[in-house]
Amino acid sequence: MKSRITLKELAKLLNVSVSTVSKALNDSPEISPKTIQRVKELAALHKYRPNPTAVNLKSSKSGTIGVIIPNISNSFFASVLSGIEAQAQKEGLQVITYISNESYEREKQISELLTSGYVDGVLIAVAEETQRKKDFEHIQNIVHFNIPVVLYDRTDIDVPVDKVGIDDKKIFFDATRLLQTSGVKRIGLATSIHHMGVGKRRIEGYKSALHSEEDFFIANSAKTESLREKTEKILVKDRVEALLCSDFESTMMAYRVAYENGISIPKDLKLIGFINKEVAEYLTPSITYVNQNPEKIGEKAMEQLLMRIKGKKEGKGVEEVVSTELVHLESTNTV
C-alpha cells in the first residue's frame, strides 16, 4: 500500500518550514496568499491528508462520538441515527455506531471500550435486557471517566445525565381522550413492550384517561403467540371499539388479527399505532400513527452532548422533551 505524504515531506519539497506548511493549509493570515496557494496545490497533487492521531493529540479531542443503538432492524433508531449524523456533520465530527442487540452484556462490553478514550462523548438508548436488570453501573462508569453521556428515547433510567425523549404518558392520555370525545367508549391497548420504561409510561397514560379498572382492556405480552391470543380476546370477545398500540409489533398484530376475524377498520375498530410513516401510509386502510420525530430526537441528543463536550453546560443532567403529533389516516376516519 502506498504511504501517505507527510507534512515534513511537503515542507522539504517546497523548501519551507513545517510550520509554514501547517499554517498555509489552515489559511493563517501570517502566510502570504501566494505561498498558501503553492502549498495547497502541492498538497492536492500528492493527496495529502492530515494525520488524525497528531491532530487529536494536539487538541486533546478525538473528534469522534460513540452511539449505542439497541436494535438495527428498528426503523425508529435508524431515523434517530440519521438525526445524530446530520448534527455531527455540521460540527465536523465522526460517529461510530455500536449495536447492543438489546443485550446487557454486549452493552456493557461496548461501554468498557468507550471508556478507553476513543470518543469525546456517548449517546445511548439502553438495551431491553439492561432495563430489566436495572443495572446501570457501566453507564455510570463512562460518566466517572468524565466522558459526557446523553440518553435518548429510553430515558426512564436512574442515571444523572442529560436525556432526550418524548412524553410517552401524555401521548397515550391525549389519544385516549380524543377517542372518548369522539364517542368511543370501549378503548383497548395492545403492547409488546409493557416491561420497558416507554411501554409502562404509555400504559399509565391510557389508564389515567379512563375512569376505572373496569374500563381497562389490555393485551400485553413480549411473546408473539401470547400477544396474538390476548389481542384476539379484546377484539373479538371484549369487542373494543378502538385500540391503541404502543409499538410496531403490537400495531401489526392488531391489524392482522382484525383482518383474520372480519373486523373492519375503521368501521368496527379505530386503530392508532406506533409505526413509521412509510408503513402506516402504504397499508390498506392506512393506519393513524404517532409521529415521534425521531430525527429531531437524534439532533437534540447530539446538541445536548456537544454542549457538554464544549463546556457550555455544567451541573446536573436535564431531560428535554421532543414534541410529537398524531397523524390521522384512514384507521380513524370517523374520529
C-alpha positions as CSV (number, residue, x, y, z in Angstrom):
1,M,0.0,0.0,0.0
2,K,1.3,3.4,-1.0
3,S,2.3,5.5,2.1
4,R,0.8,9.0,2.6
5,I,3.0,12.0,2.2
6,T,3.8,13.8,5.5
7,L,3.8,17.4,6.5
8,K,7.6,17.2,6.8
9,E,8.0,15.8,3.3
10,L,5.7,18.6,1.8
11,A,7.9,21.2,3.6
12,K,11.1,19.6,2.1
13,L,9.6,19.7,-1.4
14,L,8.6,23.3,-1.0
15,N,11.9,24.3,0.7
16,V,10.0,25.9,3.6
17,S,9.5,25.1,7.3
18,V,7.0,22.5,8.6
19,S,5.3,25.4,10.5
20,T,4.8,27.4,7.3
21,V,3.1,24.4,5.5
22,S,0.9,23.8,8.5
23,K,-0.2,27.4,8.7
24,A,-0.7,27.7,5.0
25,L,-3.0,24.6,5.0
26,N,-5.0,26.3,7.8
27,D,-5.2,29.7,5.9
28,S,-3.2,31.5,8.5
29,P,-3.0,35.3,7.9
30,E,0.7,35.0,8.8
31,I,1.3,33.4,5.4
32,S,1.1,35.2,2.1
33,P,-1.7,34.2,-0.3
34,K,0.8,33.2,-2.9
35,T,2.5,30.7,-0.5
36,I,-0.8,29.4,0.6
37,Q,-1.8,28.7,-2.9
38,R,1.6,27.0,-3.6
39,V,1.3,24.8,-0.5
40,K,-2.3,23.8,-1.2
41,E,-1.6,22.9,-4.9
42,L,1.3,20.6,-3.9
43,A,-0.8,19.1,-1.1
44,A,-3.6,18.3,-3.5
45,L,-1.2,16.9,-6.1
46,H,0.2,14.5,-3.5
47,K,-3.3,13.8,-2.0
48,Y,-2.1,15.0,1.4
49,R,-4.3,14.2,4.4
50,P,-3.6,15.4,8.0
51,N,-2.6,12.7,10.5
52,P,-5.7,12.3,12.7
53,T,-3.7,11.0,15.6
54,A,-1.5,14.0,15.6
55,V,-4.4,16.4,15.3
56,N,-6.2,14.7,18.2
57,L,-3.2,14.7,20.5
58,K,-2.8,18.4,19.9
59,S,-6.5,19.2,20.6
60,S,-7.0,16.6,23.3
61,K,-10.1,15.5,21.5
62,S,-10.8,12.5,19.3
63,G,-13.4,14.3,17.1
64,T,-15.5,11.1,17.5
65,I,-18.8,10.4,19.1
66,G,-19.9,6.9,20.2
67,V,-23.6,5.9,19.6
68,I,-25.1,2.8,21.1
69,I,-28.3,1.7,19.5
70,P,-30.3,-1.4,20.8
71,N,-31.8,-2.7,17.5
72,I,-30.6,-2.0,14.0
73,S,-33.8,-3.5,12.4
74,N,-36.0,-0.9,14.1
75,S,-36.5,1.9,11.6
76,F,-37.1,4.3,14.5
77,F,-33.5,4.0,15.6
78,A,-32.3,4.3,12.1
79,S,-34.1,7.6,11.8
80,V,-32.7,8.8,15.2
81,L,-29.2,7.9,13.9
82,S,-29.8,9.9,10.8
83,G,-30.5,13.0,13.0
84,I,-27.4,12.3,15.0
85,E,-25.3,12.0,11.9
86,A,-26.7,15.2,10.4
87,Q,-25.8,17.2,13.5
88,A,-22.4,15.6,13.8
89,Q,-21.5,16.5,10.2
90,K,-22.3,20.2,10.9
91,E,-19.6,20.1,13.7
92,G,-17.1,18.1,11.6
93,L,-17.4,15.1,13.9
94,Q,-17.3,11.4,13.2
95,V,-19.9,9.0,14.5
96,I,-19.0,5.4,15.5
97,T,-22.1,3.2,15.9
98,Y,-22.4,0.2,18.1
99,I,-25.3,-2.2,18.3
100,S,-26.2,-3.8,21.6
101,N,-28.8,-6.1,20.1
102,E,-30.9,-5.5,23.3
103,S,-28.2,-7.3,25.3
104,Y,-26.9,-6.2,28.7
105,E,-23.6,-8.0,28.3
106,R,-23.0,-6.5,24.8
107,E,-23.9,-3.0,26.0
108,K,-21.5,-3.4,29.0
109,Q,-18.7,-4.5,26.7
110,I,-19.2,-1.5,24.4
111,S,-19.3,0.8,27.4
112,E,-16.0,-0.5,28.7
113,L,-14.5,0.0,25.2
114,L,-15.7,3.6,25.1
115,T,-14.0,4.5,28.5
116,S,-10.6,3.8,26.8
117,G,-10.6,7.4,25.4
118,Y,-11.7,6.6,21.8
119,V,-14.6,9.1,21.9
120,D,-15.4,12.6,23.2
121,G,-19.0,11.7,24.2
122,V,-21.6,8.9,24.1
123,L,-25.2,8.7,23.1
124,I,-27.1,5.7,24.4
125,A,-30.5,4.1,24.0
126,V,-30.4,1.5,26.8
127,A,-30.9,-2.2,25.9
128,E,-34.1,-4.0,26.8
129,E,-32.2,-6.5,29.0
130,T,-30.4,-3.7,30.8
131,Q,-33.7,-2.2,31.7
132,R,-35.0,-5.5,33.1
133,K,-31.8,-5.9,35.1
134,K,-31.9,-2.3,36.3
135,D,-28.1,-2.4,36.4
136,F,-26.6,0.8,35.0
137,E,-23.1,0.7,36.6
138,H,-21.4,0.5,33.2
139,I,-23.1,3.8,32.2
140,Q,-22.1,5.3,35.5
141,N,-18.5,4.2,34.7
142,I,-18.5,6.2,31.5
143,V,-19.6,9.3,33.4
144,H,-16.9,8.5,36.0
145,F,-14.2,8.9,33.3
146,N,-15.6,12.4,32.6
147,I,-17.0,11.4,29.2
148,P,-20.3,13.2,28.6
149,V,-23.3,10.9,28.2
150,V,-26.8,11.6,26.8
151,L,-29.6,9.0,27.0
152,Y,-32.1,9.1,24.1
153,D,-35.6,7.7,23.7
154,R,-35.3,5.2,26.6
155,T,-34.8,7.8,29.3
156,D,-36.6,6.3,32.3
157,I,-33.2,5.3,33.7
158,D,-31.8,6.3,37.1
159,V,-28.6,7.8,35.9
160,P,-27.8,11.6,36.4
161,V,-27.1,12.5,32.8
162,D,-28.9,14.6,30.1
163,K,-31.8,12.8,28.4
164,V,-33.8,13.4,25.3
165,G,-37.1,11.7,24.5
166,I,-40.9,12.2,24.2
167,D,-43.7,12.4,26.7
168,D,-45.0,8.8,26.3
169,K,-47.6,9.2,29.1
170,K,-49.1,12.3,27.6
171,I,-49.3,10.8,24.1
172,F,-51.5,7.9,25.2
173,F,-53.5,10.1,27.6
174,D,-54.3,12.5,24.8
175,A,-55.0,9.8,22.3
176,T,-57.4,8.1,24.7
177,R,-59.2,11.3,25.5
178,L,-59.5,12.1,21.8
179,L,-61.3,8.7,21.2
180,Q,-63.5,9.4,24.2
181,T,-64.6,12.8,23.0
182,S,-65.5,11.3,19.6
183,G,-67.9,9.0,21.3
184,V,-65.8,5.8,21.6
185,K,-66.5,4.0,24.9
186,R,-64.6,0.7,24.9
187,I,-60.9,1.5,24.3
188,G,-58.2,-1.1,24.4
189,L,-54.5,-1.1,24.5
190,A,-52.0,-3.6,22.9
191,T,-48.3,-3.7,23.7
192,S,-45.3,-6.0,23.5
193,I,-43.1,-3.5,25.5
194,H,-45.1,-3.3,28.7
195,H,-42.0,-4.3,30.7
196,M,-39.9,-1.4,29.4
197,G,-39.9,2.2,30.6
198,V,-41.5,3.7,27.5
199,G,-44.2,0.9,27.4
200,K,-45.0,1.4,31.1
201,R,-45.5,5.2,30.6
202,R,-47.8,4.7,27.6
203,I,-49.9,2.3,29.7
204,E,-50.0,4.9,32.5
205,G,-51.3,7.5,30.1
206,Y,-54.0,5.2,28.8
207,K,-55.1,4.2,32.3
208,S,-55.1,7.8,33.7
209,A,-57.6,8.9,30.9
210,L,-60.1,6.2,31.9
211,H,-62.5,6.1,34.8
212,S,-61.8,2.8,36.5
213,E,-60.2,-0.7,36.1
214,E,-63.4,-1.9,34.6
215,D,-62.6,0.2,31.5
216,F,-59.2,-1.4,31.0
217,F,-58.8,-3.8,28.1
218,I,-55.1,-4.6,27.8
219,A,-53.3,-7.2,25.6
220,N,-49.7,-7.3,26.9
221,S,-47.0,-9.8,26.0
222,A,-43.5,-9.8,24.6
223,K,-44.1,-13.3,23.1
224,T,-45.7,-13.3,19.7
225,E,-48.3,-16.1,20.1
226,S,-49.4,-14.8,23.6
227,L,-49.8,-11.3,22.2
228,R,-51.9,-12.7,19.3
229,E,-54.2,-14.5,21.8
230,K,-54.6,-11.6,24.1
231,T,-55.2,-9.2,21.2
232,E,-57.8,-11.5,19.7
233,K,-59.6,-11.7,23.1
234,I,-60.1,-7.9,23.4
235,L,-61.0,-7.5,19.8
236,V,-63.4,-10.5,19.4
237,K,-64.7,-11.3,22.9
238,D,-64.5,-7.9,24.6
239,R,-65.4,-6.1,21.3
240,V,-63.4,-2.9,22.0
241,E,-64.3,-0.1,19.6
242,A,-60.8,1.3,19.4
243,L,-57.3,0.1,20.1
244,L,-54.1,2.0,21.0
245,C,-50.9,0.1,20.1
246,S,-47.7,1.1,21.9
247,D,-45.2,-0.3,19.4
248,F,-44.6,-1.7,15.9
249,E,-45.2,-5.4,16.7
250,S,-48.5,-4.8,18.6
251,T,-49.7,-2.5,15.8
252,M,-49.1,-5.0,13.1
253,M,-50.5,-7.8,15.2
254,A,-53.8,-5.9,15.8
255,Y,-54.0,-5.2,12.1
256,R,-53.6,-8.8,11.3
257,V,-56.0,-10.1,14.0
258,A,-58.7,-7.7,12.9
259,Y,-58.3,-8.8,9.3
260,E,-58.5,-12.5,10.2
261,N,-61.6,-12.0,12.3
262,G,-63.5,-9.9,9.7
263,I,-63.3,-6.8,11.9
264,S,-63.5,-3.7,9.6
265,I,-61.1,-0.8,10.2
266,P,-62.3,1.9,10.9
267,K,-66.0,0.9,10.8
268,D,-65.8,-1.6,13.6
269,L,-62.4,-0.7,15.1
270,K,-60.5,2.6,15.3
271,L,-56.7,1.9,15.3
272,I,-53.8,4.1,16.5
273,G,-50.3,2.7,16.3
274,F,-46.7,3.4,16.9
275,I,-45.2,2.7,13.4
276,N,-43.3,4.6,10.9
277,K,-44.8,6.8,8.2
278,E,-43.7,4.6,5.3
279,V,-45.6,1.5,6.7
280,A,-48.6,3.5,8.0
281,E,-49.3,5.2,4.7
282,Y,-49.0,2.1,2.5
283,L,-51.3,-0.2,4.4
284,T,-54.9,-0.5,3.3
285,P,-56.6,1.0,5.2
286,S,-53.7,3.3,6.3
287,I,-53.0,3.5,10.0
288,T,-53.2,6.6,12.1
289,Y,-49.9,6.8,14.0
290,V,-47.9,8.8,16.5
291,N,-45.1,10.7,14.8
292,Q,-42.3,10.6,17.3
293,N,-40.0,12.9,15.2
294,P,-37.0,10.5,15.6
295,E,-34.7,12.7,13.5
296,K,-35.4,15.5,15.9
297,I,-34.6,13.3,18.9
298,G,-31.2,12.5,17.3
299,E,-30.5,16.1,16.6
300,K,-31.4,17.3,20.1
301,A,-29.4,14.4,21.7
302,M,-26.4,15.5,19.8
303,E,-26.9,19.1,20.6
304,Q,-27.1,18.3,24.4
305,L,-23.9,16.2,24.1
306,L,-22.0,18.9,22.2
307,M,-22.9,21.5,24.9
308,R,-21.3,19.2,27.5
309,I,-18.2,18.5,25.3
310,K,-17.6,22.2,24.7
311,G,-18.1,23.0,28.4
312,K,-21.1,25.2,27.7
313,K,-23.2,23.2,30.1
314,E,-22.5,22.1,33.6
315,G,-24.3,20.7,36.6
316,K,-27.0,18.1,36.8
317,G,-28.4,16.4,33.8
318,V,-31.7,17.6,32.4
319,E,-34.4,16.0,30.3
320,E,-35.5,17.6,27.0
321,V,-38.9,16.5,25.6
322,V,-39.3,16.5,21.9
323,S,-42.9,17.3,20.6
324,T,-44.9,14.6,18.8
325,E,-48.1,14.6,16.8
326,L,-50.9,12.2,16.0
327,V,-51.1,11.8,12.2
328,H,-54.7,10.9,11.3
329,L,-55.1,8.4,8.4
330,E,-57.9,6.1,7.4
331,S,-58.0,3.9,10.5
332,T,-59.5,6.8,12.5
333,N,-61.6,8.4,9.7
334,T,-64.7,8.9,11.8
335,V,-62.8,10.3,14.8
